[in-house]
Structures are given as structure tokens and as C-alpha cells.
Amino acid sequence: MNIYECFVCGDPQESKTCDRCRARIRGDLLALPEQYVYLTLSRQRLQGGGGDGRSGKALHAPLPGAGAVLNLLGPAARDAVTDARDQEGSVPFLAVLEGWCEAVVEERGLTGVRKDVSSMVTLLTRHLPWVCEQTWVADFQQEIRDLVRTSQQITMTQPRREHLSGIRCPRCEEMSLWRYFPSDWRAECLNCPVVKLDQRDYDDLVSGQAQRAHDAVKG
């Protein structure tokens, strides 16, 4: 039986990407179509005015949305980008998906799909087992995760999170552990992407640190 280190989190298991990381990647992919709708609605609200009863009309042409929304919806959306400054910030939503779809299509000899969110997410989800066998799956996971979180921050749909004060990360030893709601993990480190603790691991970490603190006081 072959034992691998998960390409994403580094945990030892029988597959190249562990079941938890696979499930998390799939969940992030499936969240993207809804997030894209929320982003589009965010831009439309901004185009319509401030929402305070005043007219959204102006004597000059207003920006079609906040900079963050433009960065995600601009270059790869229907409207062409005519100013290089529009491309600063996050990589555009559709451009991220297009890049990974092109990689999968090329390497697997597939027929390309339409460049809309639903079609591209369907392609990536269908071929996720293959993606999880590739050495670059960690980059894939990180870009999809960043896309979800950036979108959630803009659309104000990000999961609630709680700082786990007093508990140090077992890797960097900083007090940088957080609990996200909802999440498959009891604790995650903001500094160390590979540190993702389930309930048992987190309980062991707390007990171990408490015991060391007690021993230090007695010593």
C-alpha cells in the first residue's frame, strides 16, 4: 500500500490528495456560481445609486461599480477593459476559471466548454478526481479558495469566524488560529495554509499546551 503526503495539506494518506481537501475543493467550486450572481448584483446596486432614495444620475459618467467588483468582473466579463489600471487587484473571476479549464482541456485532450461560470465549474468538478492527482493541485486549491473568499468579502457573505485566542499554531507558534463558521475544520492558521485541525487534533493541541504551561509554572 502506497502512502503519500497530501499535495494540499501534507497529511499522510493513501491518495495524493486527502478526502478532506478533496471535499473542500469541491465545496469551493460549487460555491462559485452563486458568488458570481452575488457579484453581478453588487455591481448593479452600485450602478443604480446609493440606495438612500437619491438619484443615481450625475453630470459625468460614473464608475460602473466599486473597484473590487470591477477587478473581479471586468477583464473577463462582457465589457472590454480599456485602461490598464482596471486590471490591478484580484485576478478576474472568469479569468481564473478559464485558465484552469484550459489546463484541464489541454492536458486531457478534451473539447473546450463555453466560458460561462456554470459550464466551467461543471468541467472542473467533473474532472476534480484527476486534478487532485496532479502536483499543481495545491495551486489550484489556493486560487479557487482565494476566489471564493475575495467574492464573499465583497458580497458580504463570508462565513463568520472566531479568533481562538490563547492557542498557538503548532507550526508557526503564533496565536493565529481561527475557527470559521461553517467549516469542516475546528481551527485553521492564517499564517500556515497546511495547518487545519479537526476537533480531536484541536483538543489534543489545547490539552498539550495547557499541560506545558502547568509544568512551566510548577518548575
Phi and psi in degrees as a GROMACS rama.xvg file:
@    title "Ramachandran Plot"
@    xaxis  label "Phi"
@    yaxis  label "Psi"
@TYPE xy
-82.072  137.431  ASN-2
-115.786  127.404  ILE-3
-116.792  161.824  TYR-4
-93.8222  126.351  GLU-5
-51.9292  129.914  CYS-6
-61.5166  -22.2042  PHE-7
-97.5018  -54.3404  VAL-8
-104.672  -13.7574  CYS-9
86.6724  -2.43579  GLY-10
-70.8635  143.885  ASP-11
-75.7236  135.656  PRO-12
-164.011  -176.757  GLN-13
-84.4325  -13.0731  GLU-14
-117.137  164.711  SER-15
-73.3182  -22.4637  LYS-16
-132.056  126.392  THR-17
-68.1252  161.667  CYS-18
-60.6064  -37.8131  ASP-19
-64.4078  -45.0139  ARG-20
-66.7876  -38.3317  CYS-21
-58.7475  -46.1013  ARG-22
-64.3967  -37.1729  ALA-23
-69.3973  -41.8773  ARG-24
-61.7319  -44.5644  ILE-25
-60.6983  -42.4864  ARG-26
-62.4603  -40.7376  GLY-27
-65.5179  -41.908  ASP-28
-60.3485  -45.4147  LEU-29
-69.2471  -17.8674  LEU-30
-81.2989  -16.9477  ALA-31
-66.3176  -43.9499  LEU-32
-57.7681  -42.1454  PRO-33
-65.5467  -41.7119  GLU-34
-63.482  -35.5537  GLN-35
-65.4473  -38.9186  TYR-36
-62.4039  -45.07  VAL-37
-61.0427  -40.4987  TYR-38
-62.204  -43.6888  LEU-39
-62.2362  -41.7969  THR-40
-65.8864  -35.4037  LEU-41
-62.5987  -41.2726  SER-42
-66.7739  -39.8861  ARG-43
-65.4077  -37.6289  GLN-44
-64.0747  -41.0072  ARG-45
-67.6691  -35.0516  LEU-46
-67.2093  -29.8146  GLN-47
-82.7965  -5.39325  GLY-48
118.118  -171.642  GLY-49
-82.1617  -8.16469  GLY-50
76.9902  14.5171  GLY-51
-110.198  15.287  ASP-52
94.1596  -13.2223  GLY-53
-84.322  157.801  ARG-54
-68.4167  142.535  SER-55
-86.5835  2.40442  GLY-56
-76.7606  148.482  LYS-57
-142.957  165.596  ALA-58
-77.3613  -13.2381  LEU-59
-125.213  162.634  HIS-60
-73.0044  119.549  ALA-61
-79.1697  161.409  PRO-62
-62.2467  144.071  LEU-63
-75.3287  3.7207  PRO-64
167.89  175.459  GLY-65
-64.4876  155.426  ALA-66
-56.741  -40.4465  GLY-67
-64.2194  -39.3208  ALA-68
-67.4127  -41.3292  VAL-69
-61.8677  -40.1751  LEU-70
-60.5661  -38.3755  ASN-71
-82.3519  -30.8897  LEU-72
-105.565  -9.07844  LEU-73
-71.1887  -81.7904  GLY-74
-56.4999  -37.3512  PRO-75
-96.0286  0.766156  ALA-76
-89.2905  -169.452  ALA-77
-67.6493  -37.3952  ARG-78
-77.3673  133.127  ASP-79
-74.4414  148.599  ALA-80
-93.4784  123.583  VAL-81
-111.567  -2.50322  THR-82
-129.56  126.713  ASP-83
-60.8379  -24.3375  ALA-84
-66.1588  -23.9433  ARG-85
-66.3278  -16.0267  ASP-86
-95.8581  6.23524  GLN-87
-75.4932  156.544  GLU-88
93.9444  -149.829  GLY-89
-64.5092  148.348  SER-90
-65.1401  135.009  VAL-91
-54.8078  144.973  PRO-92
-51.2393  -56.9637  PHE-93
-67.9773  -31.6706  LEU-94
-64.7023  -37.5319  ALA-95
-61.4746  -48.7204  VAL-96
-66.3134  -40.3422  LEU-97
-61.0451  -43.4882  GLU-98
-60.531  -44.8929  GLY-99
-72.8737  -35.539  TRP-100
-63.4899  -41.6589  CYS-101
-62.001  -38.4382  GLU-102
-64.6623  -44.2388  ALA-103
-66.3032  -45.6933  VAL-104
-61.1384  -44.6912  VAL-105
-67.2434  -47.4526  GLU-106
-72.3217  -26.598  GLU-107
-100.27  -3.0515  ARG-108
66.1189  41.1462  GLY-109
-97.7916  168.296  LEU-110
-85.6945  134.322  THR-111
-63.6177  162.492  GLY-112
-116.673  168.313  VAL-113
-62.2857  147.711  ARG-114
-91.2874  51.1882  LYS-115
-111.686  159.921  ASP-116
-58.2609  -46.5473  VAL-117
-60.2801  -47.2828  SER-118
-65.4411  -41.7235  SER-119
-70.8616  -39.5179  MET-120
-64.1911  -39.3566  VAL-121
-60.8779  -43.0925  THR-122
-62.5655  -48.6093  LEU-123
-66.1409  -36.5789  LEU-124
-68.7007  -40.8681  THR-125
-62.9587  -35.8253  ARG-126
-102.409  16.1273  HIS-127
-60.0362  -40.4408  LEU-128
-55.6103  -38.7572  PRO-129
-70.6154  -42.7323  TRP-130
-57.3067  -39.3906  VAL-131
-71.6198  -7.11915  CYS-132
-95.8468  -4.35902  GLU-133
-92.5399  148.748  GLN-134
-66.3031  -20.8643  THR-135
-91.5606  11.0259  TRP-136
-62.5808  -29.1565  VAL-137
-64.6684  -39.4722  ALA-138
-65.5643  -41.0547  ASP-139
-59.7275  -49.54  PHE-140
-58.6923  -43.6804  GLN-141
-66.7437  -41.6934  GLN-142
-67.44  -40.5432  GLU-143
-67.5354  -41.3687  ILE-144
-62.3925  -44.3368  ARG-145
-63.3254  -37.4513  ASP-146
-64.569  -42.7916  LEU-147
-62.9801  -49.1093  VAL-148
-67.2789  -40.0021  ARG-149
-62.0764  -42.7308  THR-150
-64.417  -41.9732  SER-151
-64.0315  -36.2133  GLN-152
-65.4722  -40.564  GLN-153
-70.3419  -43.2455  ILE-154
-86.6889  -0.787623  THR-155
57.6016  40.6094  MET-156
-118.107  15.5538  THR-157
-66.3666  148.682  GLN-158
-62.4625  148.867  PRO-159
-67.9089  146.534  ARG-160
-136.139  155.873  ARG-161
-132.569  128.947  GLU-162
-76.8758  126.857  HIS-163
-89.3483  76.5557  LEU-164
-65.9265  144.143  SER-165
89.4326  -9.03271  GLY-166
-111.942  126.821  ILE-167
-92.9622  144.392  ARG-168
-62.4464  133.072  CYS-169
-67.6255  -12.8082  PRO-170
-99.2535  -57.7118  ARG-171
-93.9723  -11.5115  CYS-172
63.8238  20.2054  GLU-173
-95.4814  158.278  GLU-174
-84.8436  70.1762  MET-175
-123.701  25.6615  SER-176
-90.5735  135.8  LEU-177
-131.994  154.78  TRP-178
-116.455  123.601  ARG-179
-99.263  145.829  TYR-180
-125.621  119.556  PHE-181
-82.2457  158.628  PRO-182
-162.997  153.767  SER-183
-81.7998  -7.70545  ASP-184
-115.312  147.503  TRP-185
-78.4851  -31.5672  ARG-186
-153.036  143.63  ALA-187
-135.686  147.131  GLU-188
-97.3495  132.461  CYS-189
-69.7243  -26.7481  LEU-190
-89.7679  -28.829  ASN-191
-121.133  98.9039  CYS-192
-58.0468  -25.5615  PRO-193
-79.9417  -12.9893  VAL-194
-88.2829  102.406  VAL-195
-137.651  113.447  LYS-196
-107.841  132.616  LEU-197
-82.1087  -179.001  ASP-198
-61.4553  -43.0871  GLN-199
-64.5726  -45.2376  ARG-200
-64.1133  -39.1623  ASP-201
-66.3764  -43.2725  TYR-202
-60.7059  -41.2912  ASP-203
-63.6228  -39.8951  ASP-204
-63.6723  -45.4287  LEU-205
-62.6566  -44.9367  VAL-206
-62.8453  -42.6967  SER-207
-64.1706  -43.0453  GLY-208
-69.5702  -36.0188  GLN-209
-65.0656  -40.7488  ALA-210
-65.4356  -41.1652  GLN-211
-65.7236  -37.9132  ARG-212
-64.7446  -40.4645  ALA-213
-64.9207  -42.8039  HIS-214
-64.3255  -37.2942  ASP-215
-66.2799  -37.9036  ALA-216
-67.0663  -42.8819  VAL-217
-68.3531  -36.1945  LYS-218
